[in-house]
Amino acid sequence: MSDPIIRESDHYVVIEPGKEETILNISETLQWLEKWLKKLKKLPLDLQKEDSFHAAAQRLLDTACDLEINHGFRVQWFAVRLNHPEQ
């Protein structure tokens, strides 16, 4: 079970093999996950019951931190907190 405080995060580090790490906000991260889900030939069993790619992406964001696209090729995401300097 994931830590509830993680779900309060607004940003994620996303990692794709062969690319630099990127920090995305929650909306961008969901879009990024949807893009990857649409590339799969078949959704993982636990996501097949979701009624849309957006719902499947949200479930992934809430319950996982990686997705295998092809054998040996995984994308990953991790919640991060960004501290903004005091103004």
Phi and psi in degrees as GROMACS dihedral restraints (atoms count N, CA, C in turn):
[ dihedral_restraints ]
;  ai    aj    ak    al  type     phi  dphi    fc
    3     4     5     6     1   -78.6    20    10
    4     5     6     7     1   156.3    20    10
    6     7     8     9     1   -71.2    20    10
    7     8     9    10     1   126.0    20    10
    9    10    11    12     1   -57.9    20    10
   10    11    12    13     1   -28.7    20    10
   12    13    14    15     1   -66.0    20    10
   13    14    15    16     1   -27.6    20    10
   15    16    17    18     1   -62.4    20    10
   16    17    18    19     1   -38.1    20    10
   18    19    20    21     1   -67.4    20    10
   19    20    21    22     1   -12.3    20    10
   21    22    23    24     1   -84.9    20    10
   22    23    24    25     1    -7.1    20    10
   24    25    26    27     1   -72.5    20    10
   25    26    27    28     1   145.2    20    10
   27    28    29    30     1  -105.4    20    10
   28    29    30    31     1    -4.2    20    10
   30    31    32    33     1  -134.9    20    10
   31    32    33    34     1   153.3    20    10
   33    34    35    36     1  -137.3    20    10
   34    35    36    37     1   142.5    20    10
   36    37    38    39     1   -88.7    20    10
   37    38    39    40     1   124.9    20    10
   39    40    41    42     1  -111.3    20    10
   40    41    42    43     1   140.8    20    10
   42    43    44    45     1  -128.9    20    10
   43    44    45    46     1   125.2    20    10
   45    46    47    48     1  -120.6    20    10
   46    47    48    49     1   136.4    20    10
   48    49    50    51     1   -54.7    20    10
   49    50    51    52     1   133.9    20    10
   51    52    53    54     1    81.9    20    10
   52    53    54    55     1     2.6    20    10
   54    55    56    57     1  -124.9    20    10
   55    56    57    58     1   160.6    20    10
   57    58    59    60     1   -70.2    20    10
   58    59    60    61     1   150.2    20    10
   60    61    62    63     1   -62.0    20    10
   61    62    63    64     1   145.3    20    10
   63    64    65    66     1  -130.0    20    10
   64    65    66    67     1   143.4    20    10
   66    67    68    69     1  -103.0    20    10
   67    68    69    70     1   125.3    20    10
   69    70    71    72     1  -124.0    20    10
   70    71    72    73     1   153.2    20    10
   72    73    74    75     1   -78.7    20    10
   73    74    75    76     1   175.8    20    10
   75    76    77    78     1   -62.3    20    10
   76    77    78    79     1   -41.3    20    10
   78    79    80    81     1   -63.9    20    10
   79    80    81    82     1   -44.3    20    10
   81    82    83    84     1   -65.4    20    10
   82    83    84    85     1   -37.0    20    10
   84    85    86    87     1   -65.9    20    10
   85    86    87    88     1   -41.5    20    10
   87    88    89    90     1   -62.7    20    10
   88    89    90    91     1   -42.2    20    10
   90    91    92    93     1   -62.9    20    10
   91    92    93    94     1   -41.4    20    10
   93    94    95    96     1   -61.3    20    10
   94    95    96    97     1   -45.1    20    10
   96    97    98    99     1   -65.0    20    10
   97    98    99   100     1   -41.4    20    10
   99   100   101   102     1   -59.5    20    10
  100   101   102   103     1   -42.1    20    10
  102   103   104   105     1   -57.4    20    10
  103   104   105   106     1   -45.9    20    10
  105   106   107   108     1   -68.1    20    10
  106   107   108   109     1   -40.0    20    10
  108   109   110   111     1   -61.6    20    10
  109   110   111   112     1   -37.6    20    10
  111   112   113   114     1   -67.9    20    10
  112   113   114   115     1   -19.3    20    10
  114   115   116   117     1   -83.6    20    10
  115   116   117   118     1   -14.7    20    10
  117   118   119   120     1   -74.5    20    10
  118   119   120   121     1   142.9    20    10
  120   121   122   123     1   -69.3    20    10
  121   122   123   124     1   -35.7    20    10
  123   124   125   126     1  -146.7    20    10
  124   125   126   127     1   133.5    20    10
  126   127   128   129     1   -69.0    20    10
  127   128   129   130     1   149.6    20    10
  129   130   131   132     1   -57.1    20    10
  130   131   132   133     1   150.7    20    10
  132   133   134   135     1   -51.5    20    10
  133   134   135   136     1   -42.8    20    10
  135   136   137   138     1   -70.3    20    10
  136   137   138   139     1   -12.6    20    10
  138   139   140   141     1  -102.4    20    10
  139   140   141   142     1   -13.2    20    10
  141   142   143   144     1   -64.7    20    10
  142   143   144   145     1   -24.2    20    10
  144   145   146   147     1   -80.5    20    10
  145   146   147   148     1   -12.7    20    10
  147   148   149   150     1   -70.7    20    10
  148   149   150   151     1   146.5    20    10
  150   151   152   153     1   -88.2    20    10
  151   152   153   154     1    -1.8    20    10
  153   154   155   156     1  -158.1    20    10
  154   155   156   157     1   164.1    20    10
  156   157   158   159     1   -65.0    20    10
  157   158   159   160     1   -34.5    20    10
  159   160   161   162     1   -63.5    20    10
  160   161   162   163     1   -44.4    20    10
  162   163   164   165     1   -64.7    20    10
  163   164   165   166     1   -39.2    20    10
  165   166   167   168     1   -65.4    20    10
  166   167   168   169     1   -40.6    20    10
  168   169   170   171     1   -63.9    20    10
  169   170   171   172     1   -41.6    20    10
  171   172   173   174     1   -63.2    20    10
  172   173   174   175     1   -41.3    20    10
  174   175   176   177     1   -62.4    20    10
  175   176   177   178     1   -43.3    20    10
  177   178   179   180     1   -59.7    20    10
  178   179   180   181     1   -45.8    20    10
  180   181   182   183     1   -60.2    20    10
  181   182   183   184     1   -35.3    20    10
  183   184   185   186     1   -80.4    20    10
  184   185   186   187     1   -22.8    20    10
  186   187   188   189     1  -126.2    20    10
  187   188   189   190     1    -9.0    20    10
  189   190   191   192     1  -142.4    20    10
  190   191   192   193     1   177.3    20    10
  192   193   194   195     1  -140.0    20    10
  193   194   195   196     1     8.5    20    10
  195   196   197   198     1  -155.6    20    10
  196   197   198   199     1   161.0    20    10
  198   199   200   201     1  -144.6    20    10
  199   200   201   202     1   124.7    20    10
  201   202   203   204     1   -83.4    20    10
  202   203   204   205     1   119.9    20    10
  204   205   206   207     1   -87.9    20    10
  205   206   207   208     1   -48.3    20    10
  207   208   209   210     1  -136.7    20    10
  208   209   210   211     1   164.9    20    10
  210   211   212   213     1   -54.4    20    10
  211   212   213   214     1   118.9    20    10
  213   214   215   216     1    84.3    20    10
  214   215   216   217     1    -1.0    20    10
  216   217   218   219     1  -119.4    20    10
  217   218   219   220     1   108.8    20    10
  219   220   221   222     1  -121.8    20    10
  220   221   222   223     1   143.6    20    10
  222   223   224   225     1  -105.4    20    10
  223   224   225   226     1   149.6    20    10
  225   226   227   228     1  -135.3    20    10
  226   227   228   229     1   157.4    20    10
  228   229   230   231     1  -148.0    20    10
  229   230   231   232     1   145.0    20    10
  231   232   233   234     1  -140.1    20    10
  232   233   234   235     1   132.1    20    10
  234   235   236   237     1   -67.1    20    10
  235   236   237   238     1   138.6    20    10
  237   238   239   240     1  -135.7    20    10
  238   239   240   241     1   153.8    20    10
  240   241   242   243     1  -108.1    20    10
  241   242   243   244     1   129.8    20    10
  243   244   245   246     1  -100.5    20    10
  244   245   246   247     1   124.5    20    10
  246   247   248   249     1   -92.2    20    10
  247   248   249   250     1   125.9    20    10
  249   250   251   252     1   -98.1    20    10
  250   251   252   253     1   137.5    20    10
  252   253   254   255     1   -59.5    20    10
  253   254   255   256     1   146.6    20    10
  255   256   257   258     1   -62.8    20    10
  256   257   258   259     1   140.9    20    10
